Amino acid sequence: MDFRIVERYFSDDETLPTVMIANIYGNADVRKNLDKMEQIINLAHESKVNILIFPELSVTGYVWDSANNDEVKNLLMEGENSHIKPWLRNIRDSLTEGRDGLEYICYGNARLRDGNLYNSTFILNPEIDYAEEEYIYAKVFLTPVERDYFRQGTDKRLSIDTKWGRFGFMICYDLCFVELARQYAFVDHVDAIITTAAWHSEAVREYSKMNTRTDHYYGYLWNLMNGSKAAYNQVWSLGSNWVGKHEKSLEYYWGGSGIWAPSGMTLLQASNINEELLIVRNLDIREQKNKEQDDFNYRIDFQQFYRHMTHQDECIHFVDMKDE
């Protein structure tokens, strides 16, 4: 299978990482998805990529509203990590640590824990045990169709430290809840947030008197949320999304996988129609964030007025210093 590859250079510093983001079609077929992922991983090795990011539920494809829920549940169980251990072991064994090559793979899969399935993000790396709780992120905000199959994750966030910076992780609908990203940025001090997604395209919003309409409102939100997540928190936003038509639900995914700078500006974005692999070389994750904050850092102003954020009744309350 031939993949269209879009390649850019962020800087001339070859000590900085090369990132690949997969903007791909999914199948309701574990074997087909694993074969495609393996082809992309081999391309990443050949291209000397350091970090590879796949979409949400990349092993099984995204779930759908089925008349027979067992059909979907059986697919999720077929792809669950315990059933693809040999594949995962081979992929993990191919990764490098401390050398010029592929070190991190971020992928989405269902996770079975205490009899419940969780929509989760996993990290493959020679020094990371992908089965360890501390290295797994479970999706917090589930869409209506997901609630038939998955249990909601807790408020446990996942961040990992690499030699290029600290990365936090979110899944799809999590993008719509700004406080999760803010916790990553202000509490965990991440340099970048990686979002794996199965983000749809089509929804109508029309304002007839204003002669304004879009048939791709969800796609508009994907672009908006990724850019604003980056700008609002002054961190990098890296997003990998499915593209094309779902073979079961017949719904379209927006694609548009991409990279947004801490300014919120879009640096590179994939097709909304076709499969593409994005490669950005020499990406200055940590220092570019610091440069943009040195130029204009509104976090300082925020912290002057809001001493801390407290959780009460599952809501986030801002405590104004003037009231104390």
N, C-alpha and C positions, 0 to 999 in steps of 0.2 A: 504494500500500500504506500502510495506517495503522499506526503504531506507538504502543503505549502508552508515554507518557513519565512518569516519576516524577521530580519536581524538588524539591530541597531547597536551603536556604541555610545555609552553614556560618558566615558572618559578614556584617557590614554593609560590609566594606571592598571596594569595587568595583574596586580596583586588583589584587586577587587573582584567580587564574585560575578559570575555569569548566571543569569536566571532564565529559565525556560518556563513558559506558561502555556498549558494545553487548552485550546479552544476547539472542542471535538464533539462529534456525534456520539450519543450513547445508545446502547442496546439493552433490551430486557433479556440479556443472555450473558452469563458470567464468563463463559469461555471466550466469547467474542471480545468482551471488554478487556479481559486479561491479555489476550493476544495483541490488542491494539496498544494497551499500556506498555507491554513489553517492547513492541516496535518503537514506541516513542522513547522509552528508556534507553534503548540501543542507540537511537539517534542522539540522545543527550550525551551518552558516553563519547560518541564519535565527534560531537561538537564541543567537547570539553566544557559542558555545562556543570555548574556546581550545585544549583538548587532547581528542582523540578516540581511544579505544582499542577496537580490534577483537579478536576471538578468534584463537587459533592457526590457522594455515593458512586464513585467512579468504577467500583468493582461490579456493582449490580445494575447500574442505571437508576434513574429516579423512580419513585413509586407513583402509582396512579390510582384513581378511584375505580376499583374493580367490583363487579357483581359478585366475585368470589375472592374474598380477602385472603383465603389460603393460597391462592395463586401467587400473590405478591409476597406473602410471608415465606412461602417455600423458596422463592427466588432470593430473598434477603438471607435466609438461613444457608442456602447453597453457597453464597459468596462470603459468608461470615468468616473472619480470619482463621478460626480453628479448622475450617474446611479447605483453606488454600495455603496451609503452612508450607508445603514444599516450594510453591511459587514464591511466597514471601521470603523464604530462606535464601533461595537462589538470587533473588533481586538484591536482598540486603548484603549478601556475600560479594556482589559485584561492585559495591560502593567503596569509595576510598575515604581515608581519614588523614588529613594533613598533607595530601598530595594534590596535584593539579587534576581534578576530575570530579565526578559526580559524588557528592557527599550527603545530600539531603533530598528525600522525596516526600512530598506531602500528598496524601491521597485520602479519599473519603470512602467509608464502608459502614455497614451495620455492625454493631457490637452487641453480643449477647452477654448480659450480666444479671445474675440472680433471676433468671427466667424472663427478663425483659430485654427488648431490643432498643438500642440507642443509635441515633444518627450521629456518627462520630468522625473526627479527623484524626489520622494517625501519621506518625513521622517514622520514616525508615532512615537509619543512620548506623554506621558500624558501632558507635558507642551508646546507642539508645535501644532499650528493649521496648518495642512497640506495644507489648502487652502490659507494660507497667502503667498503673493508674496515673502516675504523675505526668505521663507523656501522652495522654489521651484527652481530647476535647469532645464533650458531648453537647450537641446543639441544644441551646436553651429555649429558643422561640420556634415552636413547631407550627407549620401551616396546617389548615384543617385536614387535608388529605393525609398528612403524616401522623396525625393523632390516632388514626386507625391501626398504626403499625409500630410506632415508637413511643417510648416513655420520655418525658421531658428531662433534659439535663439539669444539673444544679447550677449554682452561680460560680462553680469552679472554673477559673480561667486557665489557659495553657500558654505559657511563654517559654521559649528556649533561647539560650545564649549561644551564639556562634562567634567565630573570630571576626565576622563582618558586622555584627550588631545583634540586637535582641528582637525576636519575632513573636508576635501574638497571633492568635487564631480565632476566626469566627466562621460561621456557616450560614450562607444565604440570607434568610429572613432576619437573622441577627442584625444585619445591616440597618434595619429600620429602627433599632432601639439604641439611641445615641449614647446612653450612659455606659453600655458595655464597652464601646470603643474608648470612651473617656477614662474608664477604669484602667484599661490597658495602657493608655498614654500617660495618665497622671499618677496612677498608683504603681503600675508595673514598669513604667518608664521604657516601654518598647520603642524601637526605632521604626518598625514596620508592622502592619497588620495584614495577614494573609487571609483572604476570604475564599473558601471553596463554595460553589453555588450550582444550583439548577434553577436559574432565574428565568421566568417566563417572559414572553415578549408582548403578547396581545392583550390589550384592555383599552376600552374607549373612554376618553374624556373629551367632552365637547362643551364649548361655551358659545352657543350659536349667535348671540347678540354681538359677541366680539369677533365672530368669524374665525374661531380658533378651535382646532380639533386635532387629536392624535389617536391613531389606532394601536399605538405601541406604548401605552402609558407605563406598563411595567418596565419596558426597556428604558424609557426616560428615567424612571426611578433608579435603575441600576447605575446609570451614568451619574446621576445626581448624588446618590448616596456614597458612591466610591470617592467622588471628588470632594464632597463635603466632609466625609469621614477623615480624609487626609488633611484638608485645610483647617477644619475645626479643631483638630488635635495636633496639627503640625507633625504628622508622621507619614511615612510611606504607606500607600495602599496598593496591594497586589491582589488581583482577583482572577480566578479561573472559573469559567462558566461553560455549561453545555451549550451547544448550538444545534439548530435544525429541529426537525419534527419528531416528536416522541411516537414510537411505533404503536404504542398501546392507547395513550390518551389522545393522540393526534394534536396535542398542543405544541406550540413552537417555543423554543428557548431563544433567548436574546443573543447569546454569544457575547461579543463585546468584552471578552477577557482583556485585562490590561494592567498598566502600571501608572499610578498617579503619584506625583511628587508631593512632598510635604506642603507645598504651596496650594495643592488642590488641582494643579494643572495636569491634564492628560498628556503623558509622554508617549505612550504607544497603546493602541487598542486594536483588537482583532475584529474579524468580520462578524456581522450579524446574521450571515447566511451560510458561510462555508467553514470547513475545518481549517484551522491555521495553528501553527506553533510559533509563538513569539519568543525571540531570544534577545535579551539586552545584556551586553557585555560591559564589564568594568563598572558595575552599578555601585555608586558610593552611598551605601545605606546610612551609615552612622554620621559621617562628616557632613553630608549634604543636609541632613536634618539639623545638625548643629549650626551650619552656616545660615540656614533660613531662620532659625530661632535667634541667632545673634543679630540678624538684620531687623527682625520684628517678632518679638516674643510676647504674645498676649497672655501666656500662662502666668507671667509675673503679675500682671494686673488682676487676673482672676484670683490668684492666691492671696492678694492683698485684701480682697473683700470677702472671700469665702475660706475660712480657716480649714474646714474639713467637711467631708461628706459622710453622713451617717445613714444606716439602713434601718428603717422602722416600718413595720407592716408591709414589707416587700416593696416599699417605695424609697426613693432617694430624696433626702431633704438637704437643702443647702442652708448652712448656719451662717447668718450674716453677723459679722463681728460687731456691728453697731447695736445689735440686740442683746449682746452679752454684757 
